[in-house]
Amino acid sequence: MTTSRTNTRIREFRLPDLGEGLTESEIVQWHVAEGDTVELNQIIADVETAKAVVELPSPYAGVVVRLHEAAGTVVDVGAPIVSFDVEAGPDLPTAPSAPDQAVSEEEAARDEPAPAKREPNLVGYGAAVEKGGRPQRRSRGLSAAGTPQPAAAALPAASPAAAAPSVAAGTAQHRERPRSTPPVRKLARDLGIPLDSLTGTGPGALITRADVLAALAGAPSSVAPTVVQDRPEALPSPTPPTQPGARETRTPIRGVRKHTAAAMVASAFTAPHATEFLTIDVTPTMELLAELKASRAFEGTRITPLTVVAKAVCIAIARNPSLNSSWDEPAQEIVQYADVNLGIAAATPRGLLVPNIKAAQALTLKGLAQALGSLTETARAGRTAPADLAGGTVSITNIGVFGIDAGTPILNPGEAAILAMGAVRSMPWEYRGEIALRSVMTLSLSFDHRLVDGEQGSRFLADVGTILRNPAMVLTMV
């Protein structure tokens, strides 16, 4: 079949990495259809990463000839999601049929004079497309289980008796190291999971972080299967998902929930957590908040106990900088940060997010209150930008809003500390030698014991408590 390409040029747009090395994203909604004419940087889709919903702009001006994936599909980074006819005019009535398009893309690849370059767009760089539209990989020989890979299909057929020695020899000679990325190899090494025992579910049998975590949780699908021939009785018989009368709901693990699970497991098994508690009388802080709310300087600004705790954390970190650091395992270095990028754990309909306020230590109390309001509102609307979710150095989680007093929070990966603030309760308390009804709060501090010694963690927690117990003590700390 011959297809004319006089004035057409098909460009394939592959899903870019939308932030911090994420490996996949879900297409929430398409804003265009096949045959639509689009402009450069026009929003064509809403894409949900493991952290946020991102608007995806078009990297080309032209006509949409094919949507490779439907809404609701989880797509790997680097996979094609849409093809454009970049030289077609706005009068093109419809997209080409599937056979015509396939020929056009094939011929377009042959006509390219040079390898394609990485194309910049508003959300990063698309994967470079090699000639032919797909990267060529060398054959990976045989898997650890002795199963021929697709490349072996090109070999001439042989009798079973003759093929057996060949398979055995190939297993011994061509077995290669399992394919994975350096962070995944490190995670597997830290968790004590041999990569050659896993079967990759990523593109080209790539072993992903999810495969490693599934093996840790004991999921049978993450372990390399053993080939059993002529013994169907050895395979487990399928069981129905539910028995008659049973009630259960199954929800696919994806998006924010998938990312949160992987992050919490990685944090719990890599950073040695230590947690300390401090219960304090915060009556003076509550009285200060009442005065500020009545002040004209704070008119129209929502100020809460979280605002004061956030400011106290910034001041205490200046006196205890080890809590604003991270552990660089490959470089074997401790990285200490000058800016406090303060993460605030936010419960959203999509799950837990921890956006952060950049350089929070430079903000006034009012500026901090406004930043907190904007941050939480954006997070709950599901429109937090990937940049606001990256680069945090220390976090606060407000479990008090749920009526909880204390807990043992898990560190946000890459951070040295997280402070949980409990509910403010009216309780009998010793005050000036007598029993009085006071406002009391419990603080729970978890820290990475590789980075923070017990003394440093205790001094930090004591400083935060001192400020909340008597805000005037700030004058002695700055």
C-alpha positions, 0 to 999 in steps of 0.5 A: 500500500502506498501513501503520499506524504507530499505535505505531511509529517507525522510526529509522535509525542511520548509521555515525558517524565513529569517530575522526580523520575516517575515511571508512569502516569495515568491519562485522566482526560483528553481535551482533544480528539482525533482530527482536531487542530491544536496549537503549540502548548495548547492543553491536550490532556490532564495526566495524573502522576503519583503526586498530582494532576498535571495539564499536559501541553502540546509540543507541536502545532498541527492535527491530532491523527491518533490518540494511542491511549484512552482516558483512564489508562496508566502509561509508562514514561516514554510510551507514545500517547498521541501523534500529530500531523505537524504540516497539515493545514486546519482544513484537514477533515479527518485523521487518516485511517489506522493502516494509512497512518501506520504507513505514514509513520513508517515512511516518516521514520525512513525520511528523517535525515538525522536522529530525532532530538529531545523536544522541549515542552512546558512539562519537561523533555519528551524521550528522544525518538530514534530512527524508526520510532522505537529504540533497538535493543540487543537480544537478551538471550534466555531468562533465568527460567530458561524461557526463550525471549521473543528474539529467539523466534527468528531461529529455525525450528528444531525438534524437541530432542535437538533443542534441549541441549541448546536451551541448556547451553543458552541458559548458561551462556546468555543469562544477563544481569536483570534489567533495572535502574540504579535506584531500584537496584539500591532499594533491592539491595537495602531490602535484601531482595535478589533481583534475579529472583524477580520478573520485571513488569516494566517496559522490556521486562524492566524491574521496577520499584513496584516489583521490588516492593511487591516481593517484599510484601510477599506478592507471588506475581513478583517472583520469577516463575518456574516453567513446568511442562506436561504437569498441569496438576502442579499448577494451583487451581484458580479460586473465585475472588469471593465466596457466596455471601462474602462482601469486599471491594477491590481498588487498583493501587495507582496514582497517589496511593501507589506512590505513598505506599512505595515511599513509606516502605522505602523510608521505613526500611532505609532510615532508622526512625527514632521518635520522641514526645513532648506534652506542653501547655499551649495556653499562651499560644492560643491566647496569642492567636486570639489577639492576632485574629482580632488584629487589623494586621491579620485581617483576612488572613487565616491563622491557626495553631499550625501557623505558629508551629510552622514558625517555631519549627523554622526558628528551632531548625536555625538552632539545630540545623542537623534536622534540615539535612539528608543522607546521600548514600551514593556519595556517602555524604550528609547534605545540610540545607540552608533553606527550610523547604517546609512540607505540610502533610495534606489529606486530599480526596486523592490521598496523602500529599506533602507539598512544601513551602520553599524557603519558609524560614524567610517568611513572616508569620503572616506570609507563612499563614498565607502560604499555608492557606494557598498550599492546602487549598491547591492540594485539596483541589488536586492541582499541586504542581510537581515542583511544589511536591519536590525538594522538601527538607522537613515536614509537619503533619497535623494529626490534631485535626482528627482528634488524635493526640500523638503518633509515630510519623514516618519520615518523608523519604529524603528528609531528616525529621517530621513533627506531628502536632496533636489536638489542643485539649482543655485539661487539668494542668499544674500552673503556678503551683496549682491545678488549672484548666489549661490548653494542652498539646502533645508533639511527636518528633520522628527523625533519621538517627543516621543524621540526627543524634538523640541530643540534637532531636531533643534540643529541637523538640524542646525549642519548639515546645518552649516557643509554644509554651511562651511565644515571647521566648522567641526574643531569646532565640533569634 
